[in-house]
């Protein structure tokens, strides 16, 4: 059986690595990327089961990365990470094309619920 894998895309590398360590404690492989290009490359090479994607990356928006991921795999399972409450109030996960929003600071229990369902 293939090991479950997640991709974490966040330009705050320390945050991405910290979230990755938490996920790996559950026996799930965690890959991290800090740029759009890195994220797309890792997704194509590894086809992760889930993507945690920051809404605001330094050189692009998470929604742009999501659009490219959906071109690679229309069934990509992605969650948008954001601290932007206005964005989450004005949009629904369905309208953006993600499984859900995770508000920063991220609650570890919310992440566990997601990865346990993979």
N, C-alpha and C positions, 0 to 999 in steps of 0.2 A: 504494500500500500504506500502510495506517494505521501511524503511528509507535507503537511499543510504549510503554505507560505503566504506571508503578507508583505506588502510593500508600503513603506511609510515615506511620504514625500513632504518634507518641511525644510525651509531654508534655515531654520534654527536647528543646527545639527545636534546640539546637546539634547534638545527636546525629542528629536527623532530617535536618537540612540537610546535615550532613557525609556521611551515607549517601546522600542525594540527589545530591550532587556526584559521589560515586564511581560511582553508577549512570549518571548523565548522561554520564560519560566513555565509556561503552559505547554511546552513541547512543540511550539510552532516556530518555524524558521522566519526570521524578520530581516528584510532587506531595507536599506535606507537610501534615499536620494535627496539631494538638496536643490537640484535644478530640473527644469522641464526635460532637457536632453537626457540627463542621467535617468530620470524616471521612465521615459519612453524606452530607453535601451534595456533597463532592468526588467521592465514589463515584458518586452518582446523575448528576452532571453530566458525568463523564468516562469512566465504565465502564472503569477501569484493568484491565490484564491480570493484575495481581498486587497483593496488599496485604501489607505488612510491618507487623505490628500488635504494639505493646508490650503485654505482659500486664498491667502495672500503670500505668494512667493516673491522673492526680491526682484526677479527679472520677468515674471509673468504671473498671471492669475491662475489659481487652481482650476477654475472653470475652463480655461484654455487647455490646460493639461488634460482635463477630463474629456474634452472634445476629441483630442488626439488619441487618447486611450480608447475611446469608443469607436474610432476609425479602425484601430487595430483589432479590438474585440468588442462588438456591440453589447455583449453580455457582462462586461466588466462590473464587478461588485465593488462599489466605492462609497466611502463615507467622507464627508467634507468636515475638516477641522477648522473651527473659527472661533474668534472671540467677538465677532461682529454681531451683536444682538439685532441690530436693524436689518442686516441681511437675512437672518433666520426668521424675522417677523414678516418680511416682505416676500419671501420665497418659501416654497415647500420642497422637500426632497424630490418629490416626483417631478416638479417643474424644472429642476436642475439636472435630473437624471442620476441621482444618487440614492443609496439605500437609506441614508439619514445624515443628520448633522451631529457632530460632537462638539460641545462648547468647551473652549479653553478657559481656565485650566481643565484639562481632561480628567474625568473621574475614572480611575483604574477599573472599577467594577463595571462601568459601561463598556470598556474595551473587552473585559473578560467575557461578558455576555455575548458580544459579537463573535469573538474568536472561538468560543465554545460551540457556536452553531455552524462553523465552517465544516 
